[in-house]
Amino acid sequence: MPTEKQKLGEIGENLVTTECFCPKCKRSNTLRRLPPNFKCADIICDFCGYLAQVKTKRKAIVDDLPKTILGAAWGVQKERLDSAIYMPLFIVLYKSKDQYGIYYLSADLQMPELFVPRKPLSENAQRAGWQGFYYDLSKLDGNPIVRVV
């Protein structure tokens, strides 16, 4: 059974696939959700193969970007960063089915400072040693994030 965070993530992914066009080929209705736990990507364009990450955050004011957004597994993300592979990012700020904002950050406007590793989980945790990261949006110069919906 999915957790509340997983349900929220699914809501965000569904909003992006139904409300947004593909940033690469500009077609509408071509973005599709990838299977759960696909590494570092959540959606794909079934026309051109474009991949992107979607992060969803519950927020009372959907017009105001937060300073940070939780990411996922740091190990996989670090490997990609070390190889200079950046994944485009959709940020969904969600209040209700009628109140949400979808924002976009292109891969070519990202830099390593945006990704901040979190402390590994303690040895008593269910997933001991697992380490996540967060996106520090305050590190972006000139606010390159655009609202698309």
C-alpha positions as a Python dict, from the first residue, in 0.01 Angstrom:
ca = {
    (1, 'M'): (0, 0, 0),
    (2, 'P'): (149, 337, -100),
    (3, 'T'): (248, 589, 165),
    (4, 'E'): (106, 943, 173),
    (5, 'K'): (429, 1074, 16),
    (6, 'Q'): (406, 816, -263),
    (7, 'K'): (42, 912, -327),
    (8, 'L'): (142, 1279, -343),
    (9, 'G'): (423, 1195, -587),
    (10, 'E'): (177, 1007, -806),
    (11, 'I'): (-57, 1308, -805),
    (12, 'G'): (230, 1531, -921),
    (13, 'E'): (339, 1292, -1195),
    (14, 'N'): (-19, 1263, -1319),
    (15, 'L'): (-56, 1642, -1326),
    (16, 'V'): (263, 1680, -1531),
    (17, 'T'): (162, 1410, -1781),
    (18, 'T'): (-186, 1554, -1832),
    (19, 'E'): (-116, 1930, -1812),
    (20, 'C'): (227, 1971, -1974),
    (21, 'F'): (366, 1931, -2322),
    (22, 'C'): (704, 1771, -2386),
    (23, 'P'): (978, 2037, -2346),
    (24, 'K'): (1185, 1869, -2620),
    (25, 'C'): (945, 1787, -2906),
    (26, 'K'): (669, 2029, -2793),
    (27, 'R'): (395, 1768, -2843),
    (28, 'S'): (106, 1745, -2602),
    (29, 'N'): (-34, 1423, -2456),
    (30, 'T'): (295, 1235, -2504),
    (31, 'L'): (435, 1242, -2150),
    (32, 'R'): (393, 910, -1964),
    (33, 'R'): (476, 793, -1612),
    (34, 'L'): (765, 549, -1574),
    (35, 'P'): (733, 251, -1337),
    (36, 'P'): (784, 323, -965),
    (37, 'N'): (1149, 323, -849),
    (38, 'F'): (1286, 396, -1197),
    (39, 'K'): (1618, 562, -1111),
    (40, 'C'): (1635, 943, -1140),
    (41, 'A'): (1342, 980, -1382),
    (42, 'D'): (966, 975, -1344),
    (43, 'I'): (828, 1058, -1688),
    (44, 'I'): (913, 989, -2050),
    (45, 'C'): (784, 1129, -2378),
    (46, 'D'): (656, 836, -2579),
    (47, 'F'): (735, 1025, -2900),
    (48, 'C'): (1091, 1156, -2858),
    (49, 'G'): (1218, 970, -2549),
    (50, 'Y'): (1265, 1282, -2336),
    (51, 'L'): (1313, 1195, -1965),
    (52, 'A'): (1246, 1414, -1661),
    (53, 'Q'): (1221, 1400, -1284),
    (54, 'V'): (905, 1514, -1102),
    (55, 'K'): (910, 1633, -740),
    (56, 'T'): (585, 1718, -564),
    (57, 'K'): (545, 1916, -246),
    (58, 'R'): (225, 1992, -58),
    (59, 'K'): (210, 2369, -15),
    (60, 'A'): (-59, 2613, 96),
    (61, 'I'): (64, 2885, -142),
    (62, 'V'): (136, 2738, -485),
    (63, 'D'): (277, 3064, -626),
    (64, 'D'): (577, 3062, -394),
    (65, 'L'): (865, 2820, -462),
    (66, 'P'): (1021, 2666, -150),
    (67, 'K'): (1392, 2704, -78),
    (68, 'T'): (1441, 2326, -79),
    (69, 'I'): (1276, 2016, -226),
    (70, 'L'): (1349, 1661, -113),
    (71, 'G'): (1526, 1450, -372),
    (72, 'A'): (1572, 1073, -364),
    (73, 'A'): (1875, 843, -331),
    (74, 'W'): (2204, 1032, -315),
    (75, 'G'): (2425, 747, -441),
    (76, 'V'): (2254, 723, -779),
    (77, 'Q'): (2227, 1101, -810),
    (78, 'K'): (2597, 1148, -726),
    (79, 'E'): (2698, 897, -994),
    (80, 'R'): (2502, 1095, -1250),
    (81, 'L'): (2647, 1426, -1132),
    (82, 'D'): (2999, 1282, -1149),
    (83, 'S'): (2925, 1192, -1511),
    (84, 'A'): (2780, 1542, -1576),
    (85, 'I'): (2432, 1399, -1636),
    (86, 'Y'): (2157, 1630, -1516),
    (87, 'M'): (1789, 1542, -1531),
    (88, 'P'): (1529, 1810, -1616),
    (89, 'L'): (1303, 1876, -1319),
    (90, 'F'): (932, 1945, -1288),
    (91, 'I'): (830, 2079, -946),
    (92, 'V'): (464, 2043, -856),
    (93, 'L'): (337, 2251, -565),
    (94, 'Y'): (7, 2098, -461),
    (95, 'K'): (-268, 2231, -239),
    (96, 'S'): (-573, 2059, -390),
    (97, 'K'): (-699, 1917, -719),
    (98, 'D'): (-798, 2271, -816),
    (99, 'Q'): (-501, 2458, -670),
    (100, 'Y'): (-153, 2363, -785),
    (101, 'G'): (144, 2503, -970),
    (102, 'I'): (381, 2322, -1205),
    (103, 'Y'): (732, 2461, -1247),
    (104, 'Y'): (1018, 2352, -1473),
    (105, 'L'): (1397, 2362, -1441),
    (106, 'S'): (1594, 2266, -1750),
    (107, 'A'): (1891, 2030, -1710),
    (108, 'D'): (2132, 2275, -1873),
    (109, 'L'): (2060, 2535, -1602),
    (110, 'Q'): (2149, 2303, -1313),
    (111, 'M'): (2483, 2285, -1136),
    (112, 'P'): (2636, 2058, -868),
    (113, 'E'): (2567, 2308, -586),
    (114, 'L'): (2193, 2253, -637),
    (115, 'F'): (2223, 1896, -499),
    (116, 'V'): (2289, 1868, -124),
    (117, 'P'): (2341, 1526, 37),
    (118, 'R'): (2147, 1451, 353),
    (119, 'K'): (2281, 1267, 656),
    (120, 'P'): (2267, 885, 614),
    (121, 'L'): (1993, 709, 809),
    (122, 'S'): (2102, 577, 1148),
    (123, 'E'): (2193, 214, 1203),
    (124, 'N'): (1861, 169, 1386),
    (125, 'A'): (1654, 283, 1089),
    (126, 'Q'): (1466, 36, 872),
    (127, 'R'): (1688, 134, 577),
    (128, 'A'): (2006, 190, 779),
    (129, 'G'): (2279, 379, 593),
    (130, 'W'): (2051, 494, 312),
    (131, 'Q'): (2130, 850, 212),
    (132, 'G'): (1907, 1095, 33),
    (133, 'F'): (1960, 1448, -93),
    (134, 'Y'): (1765, 1766, -140),
    (135, 'Y'): (1755, 2031, -409),
    (136, 'D'): (1866, 2368, -268),
    (137, 'L'): (1677, 2603, -499),
    (138, 'S'): (1835, 2907, -332),
    (139, 'K'): (2164, 2816, -507),
    (140, 'L'): (2017, 2891, -851),
    (141, 'D'): (2133, 3216, -1010),
    (142, 'G'): (1871, 3444, -1162),
    (143, 'N'): (1576, 3214, -1080),
    (144, 'P'): (1579, 2999, -1396),
    (145, 'I'): (1273, 2804, -1283),
    (146, 'V'): (966, 2884, -1494),
    (147, 'R'): (603, 2823, -1411),
    (148, 'V'): (435, 2620, -1685),
    (149, 'V'): (90, 2572, -1529),
}
